[in-house]
Amino acid sequence: VGCIDCHVDINAKGKADHMKDLRMPTADVCGTCHLAEFAERESERDTLIWPNKYWPQGRPSHALDWKANVEVAVFAAMPQREIAEGCSMCHTNQNKCDSCHTRHEFSAAESRKPEACATCHSGVDHNNWEAYSMSKHGKVVSMMGDKWNWNAPLKDAYTKGGQTAPTCAGCHFEYEGKYSHNVVRKIRWANYPAVPGIAENITSEWSEARLDSWVKTCTSCHSERFARSYLEFMDKGTLHGIAKYKEAHAVAEKLYKEGLLTGQKTNR
């Protein structure tokens, strides 16, 4: 693969005008060669269909993360555009692949490492990296990961790669024993549990089927009893957190109605 294949056209033979013909490759350009991976990622649009439409079809997902970014009212209305564009730095998977496979290495081994996911899945609004990296799983990766063979495909990570703890990709790319770039087939909480209807849906038949798929993932290492009890523990902990959030939100809403929030009367 040469520069011209990605930045002009696949197998282009003629000369290219660097002022007119160059392009920044989008995900569909990558899909010209990596068709299976592109199709898997695109299938997220049709896989994630929520009961009662708590989220729009196909969201939240990598396949529609840019659409999810720009169709939010606060993004369009925020006068501080630099802050708004801070969201855009991560909501790019819909349009390109190098958010995970950094150019110009485009390394599968790199994208299998949790640090690749941490670029976006971190921070106060979705502190996935902080939770994972401080867990026993994450600590094993940080202490032992340099001894693993990250070039081993995810399906062979334990048997051939020497892996001894789960990674983000290892669990979220897996579904019913197979691995793909569709990472939404086990979504239940969708990263934002306070979205109206999500908590009420967590015991539905739809959600329970996805829970069963998570149990299969966890039983690659743990017993089914342990997996189910821990997943139940996580669900209940999240529900307790939502209850506290609602309590705090009611206080903030009252302060807003009384015009007492900092900057409420000046930052307009």
Beta strands, then each sheet from edge to edge (+ up, - down):
strand 1: 174-175
strand 2: 178-179
sheet 1: 1+ 2-
end
